[in-house]
Amino acid sequence: MNSDARSGIRRIERNSLLAGLPSAERARFSDHLELVPLGLGQVLYESGETMSHAYFPTDCVISLLYVMKNGASAEIAIVGNEGMIGIALFMGGDSTMSRAIVQNAGHAYRLKAQVLKDEFHRGNALTRSLLMFGSALITQMVQTAACNRHHTVDQQLCRWMLLSLDRLPTGQISMTARLIGNMLGLQTEQVSTATDVLSTAGLIRYDDGEITVLDRGGVERRSCECYSVVKKESDRLLVPQSKT
């Protein structure tokens, strides 16, 4: 195996879904995987649009938003290198009611929709992995809805930061208060107040749109139970498969 091939395998293995597949199965469609850069704020698809591709993030984070008729939006889930974007493609539809937007820039492997469907219908390891991920994602969506209704703004912010950090290589999140508000369906002033509270407590440093988590354990204790529920379910479902 030459160095380019080894490098390609290492990049693919940055996505947990792809890394967990048996090598022979992954090799069958690896030529269809296209590594693409994704910029901050880039929209992968809009609500109601037919999806032409699925995306498997390697080092970026994608936010799924529900958008109201008046343009207001709220985040319903985030996806990083643990999963993929485009579950509607294997759950009976070609479109979804959410918008997918890049929350943290990076890269993802893009796969044509029809290739994904063909592989899913083979009923092999990828099928099981996609279904398990879909279940974990639904858990996150349900818990997010409950969190937004019943918990304080600073608890919601802690949950969001922890889910983001689990999908990022560093302890920093680049996001202005206005954009965080757009993600969480909150007013900018509410987000600013919450970041001030967490900064005063010594849990984070927030400077010019850059959140640095100083005390992750403290953030976890400050968060509501929603983060741990989502994480435990994801850890339970997204167990890497043995490769042959």
Stockholm file with secondary structure:
# STOCKHOLM 1.0

chainA/1-244         MNSDARSGIRRIERNSLLAGLPSAERARFSDHLELVPLGLGQVLYESGETMSHAYFPTDCVISLLYVMKNGASAEIAIVGNEGMIGIALFMGGDSTMSRAIVQNAGHAYRLKAQVLKDEFHRGNALTRSLLMFGSALITQMVQTAACNRHHTVDQQLCRWMLLSLDRLPTGQISMTARLIGNMLGLQTEQVSTATDVLSTAGLIRYDDGEITVLDRGGVERRSCECYSVVKKESDRLLVPQSKT
#=GR chainA/1-244 SS CCHHHHHHHHHHTTSHHHHTSCHHHHHHHGGGCEEEEECTTCEEECTTCCCCEEEEESSCEEEEEEECTTSCEEEEEEECTTSCBCGGGGTTCSCCSEEEEEEECEEEEEEEHHHHHHHHTTTSHHHHHHHHHHHHHHHHHHHHHHHHHHSCHHHHHHHHHHHHHTTSSSSEEECCHHHHHHHHTCCHHHHHHHHHHHHHTTSEEEETTEEEESCHHHHHHHSCTHHHHHHHHHHHHCCCCCCC
#=GC SS_cons         CCHHHHHHHHHHTTSHHHHTSCHHHHHHHGGGCEEEEECTTCEEECTTCCCCEEEEESSCEEEEEEECTTSCEEEEEEECTTSCBCGGGGTTCSCCSEEEEEEECEEEEEEEHHHHHHHHTTTSHHHHHHHHHHHHHHHHHHHHHHHHHHSCHHHHHHHHHHHHHTTSSSSEEECCHHHHHHHHTCCHHHHHHHHHHHHHTTSEEEETTEEEESCHHHHHHHSCTHHHHHHHHHHHHCCCCCCC
//
